[in-house]
């Protein structure tokens, strides 16, 4: 035991290597990312603040679910079959078996403490109350937590791929995403030093092919842990291998018909209570009737009972309809009906009027649910909404938007040099480049939640040395470009310059991508090395042609004073590149209070606009000064304004907020797949109890609700 009273087993599962930040660039330039800063403040202070925030989140969920309601449905459990449990010597070590692994809702802390290893797996059917139970456990453990005790934190497992990301790395990523005050190494310190008690919710949501590896990863974690799962999925995962090492396993009981009947009568008015009494009297008196069997089988979990209560609280809906044997031939048909009725009740235009018609809300919810099912995810993250579109649609929309944005500034040059068509072409090229980059690198993550990936090697240059190398590289490339421009003449001059600049920047960008992507394991291109290299080269060259073309075509258009314009272009381009590198090297802006999806969106928007402003100022001012010095102030003003706007627009487009703005706020509403106010719609769904919040993402209130909506998306 340590001074903190925690069992520090040195046999910890870790994933070797240093942390690196995954970032983006503006136009194919080499971005050098900093080492994560050393943790500031004591781990004890971080753990205390984390405990405060976790308690607030669990209390909020508890209030929504009525965990402390005197009339809440009972949740009980019993020991799981021995085949699902590790050797008891590993669970209890030198002690005897736990006194009892049976209990009811308020006794979960006692059951957990009776397990010497403090490793517990909670099994149950869909809707049995597993998540509500662990929220109760979290609140109870926090209530007794001492100054240096572990902090129980709920982590969703739905998007975890254990074959590519170790469990500890996943915990760090989620802590930084949902609790941004822990960035900069604090989250890693809490996980590595075992200040956190992981409560892993939704083992069954992990893809089937990855579940056995997930069991192994959880077993490698030597510290206390709590896991929830549906019974059959967990049994399949451990059946051919072994159970989670050192963990006791409990299984939640089904509700009895009398308990469901009591809850439904007690939660209704007297007239409706009498109708429920008549329904359950039929079930009791004719238990072998098909309708009785179906209803008794459906109302065995708190979720379905709660849906029945909510859906039949309306005087126009008689509970006796649940006994219709023609409509509901199976328990599954009855469950689907209860889910539909629940949604109808949540969006009742009379009792709960809203901004959108019920049919509109249902259609948009079905699309969101179907997109999640296709992606195999339960996390409705605002920055992943564009991923619902097909790749070709995203490429074309992005390219068209860039063409329009760059064509407008091109009109200004068109008054001077008739280059509007060229700028439209540059815009299309940049849009294609941006989407190809997304296709290769993955989705745009919010700036402050860039995931840290483990590098295979720990050998990295100090930040100062890397910055010097970066600045030297940019300067050499810019000089090569300027020399090529000064050497040639006319349009051929611009062509030579563009080719030289594109080739040089393409090579540099390729080297950077290959280096950074050694650590990637999530892209499908990993299984096709040659295709990976070709995509890297193509993306780098396309982005570089954009940067080169902006300068080269502009310079070529203003002959014969080509040397002076080259100075202006060189200065503006160099300033923009250095500004971009400097902003990235300074580290990512953070928002310590961004604990929900929209605070995270505002933080990412602030970062994107701030970096765009730096690019506009650096490029524009430098070009203006260079133009004034060389006697071409008008050209400096024109080039500085347009190039600065282009670089800034590209930076914004490559941000998560830029993707949200273009697709979730414009394209998807334009095509009827989302409302024009998607944020307000999601908040409204949250207030109506259709969605819940899990840190920085939304989720459907229950996986069954997501699956039901996805199944009705035709």
Residue, then its C-alpha position, 0 to 999 in steps of 0.5 A: x500500500x502507498x501513502x495514498x492508500x491505493x494498491x500499486x501493483x507494478x504489473x500495469x498494462x501500458x502502451x509504449x512510446x511518447x505522445x504526439x499530437x495529431x494536427x493539420x496544416x494549411x497548405x502542405x507545409x510541415x507542421x512540427x508539434x510540441x511535446x505535451x507540456x509537463x503536468x502543472x499542479x498536484x495530481x491530488x488537486x486534479x483528482x479533487x476537481x475531477x471528483x467534483x465534476x464527476x459528482x455533478x454529472x452523475x447527480x444530473x443523470x440521477x435526477x433525470x432518471x429519478x434514482x432517489x425517487x421513493x417509487x423507483x423500480x427495484x434493481x436487484x442482482x445475484x452472482x453470475x454463473x461460475x463460467x463467467x468468473x475468474x478463479x476466486x483466488x484471483x478475485x479474493x486473493x487470500x480472503x474467503x469468498x465475498x459474504x454475499x454477491x446479492x443485493x438491491x440498488x442502494x447496496x451496490x457500494x457494499x457489494x463492491x467493497x466486499x470484493x477484495x480486488x475491487x474489480x466488478x463486472x455488472x451484467x444485465x439485459x438491455x434496459x435492466x438498469x446497469x448504467x443507472x446502477x453504476x451512477x449510484x455506485x459513483x455517487x456512493x464512492x465519491x461520498x466516502x472518498x477521502x483526500x487521496x482516494x480514487x475518483x470513479x469516472x464513467x467511460x463509454x466503451x462504444x467507440x473503443x477499438x482495443x486492437x489499435x488503442x490500449x485501454x490506458x491511452x483510451x482513458x487518457x483520451x476520454x478524460x481530456x475530451x470530457x474534462x479539458x482542464x486535464x490536458x497537458x499531461x494531467x490526465x495521463x498522470x491520473x491514469x498512470x498513478x491510479x488516481x482514477x477508478x475506471x467505470x467502463x460502461x457498455x462492453x457489449x457496444x464494442x464490435x464483436x471482432x474486438x471484444x476478446x481483445x477488449x477482455x485482455x486489455x481490461x485484464x491487463x489493467x491491474x488496478x480496480x475497475x468496474x465493467x457493465x455489459x449485456x450478459x450474452x455478449x460478455x459470455x460470448x467474449x469470455x467463453x472461448x478464452x477467460x473472464x476479466x482477470x480478478x473480477x467478481x461478476x453479478x447479474x441483474x434480476x428481471x423485474x417481477x410482474x407484480x413490481x411492474x404493476x405496482x410501479x405503473x399503478x403508483x405512477x398514474x392517476x387513479x383512473x389510469x391506475x384502475x386501467x393498469x390494474x385491469x391489465x395485470x389482472x388479465x395477465x395474472x388470471x390468464x398467464x398462458x394466453x399469448x398476450x399475457x406472455x408477451x406483456x410479461x416478457x416485455x415488462x421485465x426491465x426498468x426501461x420498458x416499464x418506464x416507456x410504458x408509463x410515459x407512453x400511456x400517461x395520455x388519457x387518449x391511450x388505453x393500456x389495454x391496447x398492450x393486450x392486443x394479440x393481433x398487433x403484438x404477436x411477439x414481445x419484440x413487436x410490443x417493445x418496438x411499439x413502446x419505443x414508438x409511443x415514447x417518441x410520440x409522447x416526447x414530441x406531442x404537439x399539444x402537451x409538449x409544443x416545439x419548434x418542429x413538427x413531430x414528423x420532422x423531428x422523427x425524420x431527423x432523429x432517424x437519420x442521426x440514429x442510422x448514421x450512428x449504426x452505420x459507423x458502429x458508434x453510440x457517440x453523437x459528436x458534432x464534429x462527426x456529423x459531416x461523416x454522415x455524407x458520402x465521400x464524393x459528396x463531401x469532396x464536391x461540396x468542399x471543392x465548390x465552396x472553396x471555388x466560390x470563396x476564392x472566386x469572389x476575391x478573384x473578381x478583384x484581380x479580374x478587374x486588373x488581370x482577368x484571373x477569375x477563372x484561375x482563382x475558381x480553379x485554385x479554389x476547386x483544387x484546394x477543396x479537393x485537397x482538403x477533403x483528400x486530406x480528411x480521407x487519408x488522415x481521418x475526421x477533423x477533431x476539435x482543436x483542443x481534443x486532438x487525440x494523442x497517439x503513441x509513437x513507436x519510438x521515443x527519440x524526438x528532437x527538443x522543441x527548440x531544435x525542431x523549430x529551428x529546422x522548421x524555419x530553415x526548411x520554410x526559408x530554403x523552400x521560399x528562396x527556391x521559389x523566389x529564385x525560380x520566379x526571378x530566373x524565368x519570365x512571363x507566364x512560363x515564369x509562373x509555371x516554373x515557379x509553381x512547379x518548383x514550389x509544388x515539388x519541394x513542398x510536396x516532398x516535405x509534406x510527404x516526408x512529414x505525413x509518412x513520419x507522423x502516420x507511422x503511429x496510425x492504425x485507424x486508417x483503412x489505407x494501412x493495409x495498402x502501403x503503396x496506395x498510402x504513399x500515393x495518397x500522401x504524395x497526391x495530397x501534399x502536391x495538391x496542397x502545395x500547388x495551391x500555395x504555389x499557384x496563388x503566388x506564381x500566377x499572381x506574379x506572372x500577371x504583373x510583369x514586367x516588374x517581376x523581381x519586385x513582385x517576387x519579393x512581395x510574394x516571397x515575403x507574404x508566403x514566408x510570413x504566412x508559413x512562419x505564422x502557421x508554424x509558430x501558432x502550431x508550435x505554441x500548442x493548442x488553445x484550451x478551454x478548461x470549462x468546456x465540459x459539454x458539446x457546445x462549450x467544446x464547439x465554441x472553444x474550437x471556433x475561437x481557436x480556428x478564428x484566432x489562428x485564421x486572424x494570425x494568418x491574415x495579419x501576418x500575410x497581409x501586413x508583410x505583403x503591404x510592407x514589402x510592396x511599399x518598400x519595392x514601390x508596388x503598394x497596390x500590388x502588396x495590398x491586393x496580394x496580401x488581402x487575397x492571399x491572407x483570406x485564402x490561407x485563413x479560409x483554408x485554416x478554418x475549413x480544416x478545423x472541426x468547426x469549419x466542417x460543422x459550419x459547412x455541412x451541419x449548418x448549410x449543406x445538410x439543412x439545405x438537403x432536408x437532412x437536418x434542421x437549420x438550427x441543429x444545435x437547438x434541435x439537439x438541445x431540444x431532444x436532450x430536454x425531452x429525454x430523447x438524448x443524453x450527454x456523455x461528456x463532450x458528446x450526445x448519445x441516445x437515451x438508450x441503445x435500444x432507442x437508437x436501434x429502434x430509430x435506425x430500424x425505422x429509417x427507410 
